[in-house]
Amino acid sequence: MSKVCQVTGRKRMKGNNVAHSKLRTKRDFSLNLKNKKFWSEEEQRFITLKVSCKGIREIEKNGLEATLKKAKKAGLVNLV
């Protein structure tokens, strides 16, 4: 599975390492992804998601069900 947040849709970014001599080489900016289990009151089970820390804060703020509904509408998460 790729390094994409299942809640926000954020991906890794490409950029440059810049040396003191202004020489530029390509690099990746990785996400702070975590595999985290959330308890779903609606389904009475744990749901495991690969989320960034920004996604975890969004779930804590808006609730799991509302955030999953928004992510499914955007096509980011597909749960059984």
Stockholm file with secondary structure:
# STOCKHOLM 1.0

chainA/1-80         MSKVCQVTGRKRMKGNNVAHSKLRTKRDFSLNLKNKKFWSEEEQRFITLKVSCKGIREIEKNGLEATLKKAKKAGLVNLV
#=GR chainA/1-80 SS CCSBCTTTCCBCEEEEEECTTCCEEEEEECCCEEEEEEEETTTTEEEEEEEEHHHHHHHHHHCHHHHHHHHHHHTCCCCC
#=GC SS_cons        CCSBCTTTCCBCEEEEEECTTCCEEEEEECCCEEEEEEEETTTTEEEEEEEEHHHHHHHHHHCHHHHHHHHHHHTCCCCC
//
